[in-house]
Amino acid sequence: MTELLLKNDLIFRPVKGLIRSIDKESLGYDLVAAVTVMIVGLPQAMAYALIAKINPVYGLYGAIIMAVVGSLLGSSNHLVTGPTNAICILIAGVMFPFFSKSAAYPFEVLFLLTFMVGFIQLLFSVFRLGSLINYVPHSLIVGFTAGAGVLIAMQQVNTFLGIAVPQNINMPTFEKVIYTFQRINTTNRYALVIAAVTILIIVFCRIMAKKYPGAAIWLPGPLLGVIASTIMVMTMHLDRYGVKICGNVPSAFPPFHVVNFSLHDMRILFDGSLTIAIVGLMEAIAISKSIASLTGQKIDINQEIFGQSMANLVGSFFSCFPGSGSFTRTAVNYSAGARSRLAGIMSGVLILIMLVIFKPFIKYIPNASLAGVLMVVAYSMIDKKAFKEILKLNRSDAVIMVTTALITILAFQIEYAIYIGVLLAVVLFLKQSGRADVKTIIPAKCAYGGFTEYAVHSCDEEKCALSPVAIIEPEGNLYFGLASDLENKLHSFSAGATRAYVLRLRNVSSIDVTALEVIRNFVKSTLKENKIVIFSDVSEQIYTLLERAGIIDLVGEENVFRGAKDMFVSTRKAIERAADLIEGLPPNFYLRSYI
């Protein structure tokens, strides 16, 4: 593993590149961007920790360590790594089986999960498996993110209303919501006001940011909402009236923690860690590419995967839960003018400084305020434009999206939504790709002499019956998945009164053994009916396959015409050959009009 890392130069190359990119001009831009990211990221990281049912301070640890390591060893100049909403909702599902063992939070298992996610991502980087991420459809991510948004909102209802639920952390979400509304009369009005005020402040800041674009930096809604609610708690002592607060911060500096490698726990965590690793890489790569399309930067995907893997691996030893690239913080980093990866590093350092300075006050942050932040985040996670677009454009993608969203909301373990979504995508793809693209063409009179082509749906059509020669043109990769459909279509074409068939293979890229067997059977059955089969536009590769399958011997070498630079030459020769073989047919028969 070490030799592969050194061979690929994944460690030293990004560090050298970062050092070379630092200059006085870019330093100022990076510092301003880092301050802006810190302002946005600090309340976000704490709120996301609540999604994973973790003390908010651990979200800050992730925003510090992962931001520094991810930017140091990544590729994108703007990607900011740390806690994200989608990853946190997955963490809550993966950690579900471990809550019944102890009343205390199973941090040993959590940090092991972070390590496993990082290690899996490291394997993706070392063995260059990043291209596998491309096989997860965009519609699945849109559906999963929308479902996760609904689930996050549902999970925060009781905190938003200040209603206490039993200390059974693994209570299913729907049961938790039902329990909350059954006790709606016990709503803590102070908590409700705090959550509502937080949302109002965020919405107001967003409205101002749309009216005055420059105000987005100076009016960070989530941070102002959290600060206002914290002041309310401290001045009015609302914690005495049942308002839950974050509580004491264990340490201002992310505490070093030796990961406990339990084989038993690793077996249980493997499926979940694989899902988190893949979703995390998909998030990071998609965000990096979208920002790079605006900046013109060339992203090294493999290097970016390595940066994400090391962020999780190092983070596992400093009390961090799994993280990934954050779209919000990355977009803020870009819009604030970041020039290099130093901005992401400095944002983590600044959050650490803020944590050290304001540690005595962080314990007064009310959970209801963070629930208000999460309600806005949950609403934002539903990409309404993408949802409508997918529903309108593609039925298969719409099925994948809606199914994934519903399973995300309803599934007992949320990672099942990803598994089922991918499986459904594969099934729909195989169903769609199992249709052979085959068209039938007849030669017809051309105004300029020679012949033109006229497509028909089958050889049963009247126009096709009038023509003694039909051109059958399959396209694409003829493989086992579409062999059955190919067989049915060839059989339907051979059912007409046509006396000669030209199989034009100019648009066939490859043929596997099963498809070759179908073509061979078609040739045999057609020859038994005393009809003629001729091949045209045959490439060298396809010719070799036909020869090895014995098809060339069946039709005869003289009835196989290779491809030519002029796309009609080979077909013309095949038609002329058919005219020679059909008794009583004039050589220039195709000049007649059959339309």
SULSUL-V224656 format. One record per helix or strand of 2 or more residues. SS is the DSSP state (2 for helix, 1 for strand). FROM is the first residue (numbers start at 1). LEN is the number of residues. If there is no record, write none. Layout:
BEGIN
{{SS,FROM,LEN} {SS,FROM,LEN}}
END
This chain:
BEGIN
{{2,2,7} {2,12,10} {2,24,28} {2,56,18} {1,81,2} {2,85,10} {2,96,6} {2,107,20} {2,130,6} {2,138,18} {2,157,5} {2,173,10} {2,184,3} {2,189,23} {2,215,4} {2,221,16} {2,238,4} {2,263,33} {2,301,16} {1,324,2} {2,327,9} {2,342,16} {2,359,4} {2,367,15} {2,384,10} {2,395,16} {2,415,19} {1,437,9} {1,451,6} {2,462,5} {1,469,10} {2,480,14} {1,500,5} {1,508,4} {2,513,16} {1,532,7} {2,540,9} {2,551,5} {2,557,3} {1,560,3} {2,569,13} {2,589,3}}
END
